[in-house]
Amino acid sequence: MKNVVAIILARGDSEGIPEKNIMNFCGKPLLVWSIEQAKLSKNIDSVWVSSDDKKILNIAKKNGANIIKRPKAISTSKSSPVTGWIHAINHIEKNEKPIDVVVGLQATSPVRESKDIE
């Protein structure tokens, strides 16, 4: 059986729109839409949020996601998302089990449904 994980990178220090990942969008934080969609997907085994921000991590955990504290050094506006993905994958495989498939979801894309993830 394959281990399919959804990973959502949600940096805390947005330069354009402060706290954009946790802004209210139609009654809930923007990030929560992606968490809920991933949790409803029948092919996703676990949902993970990687962030450098305590507020984001608290909201993610409260809404059923596993959390990964990302170092500030790889969470700047100049950091490549690839370093965030690698950090998250290494964390999950070290602390949980090997991953077969990663589904990367944007925290700022609420206009999707779980069937789109399928």
Secondary structure, DSSP 4 states (H G I P E B T S, - for coil): ---EEEEEE--S--SSSTTGGGSEETTEEHHHHHHHHHHH-TT-SEEEEEES-HHHHHHHHHTT-EEEE--GGG-STTS-HHHHHHHHHHHHHHHS---SEEEEEETT--S--HHHH-
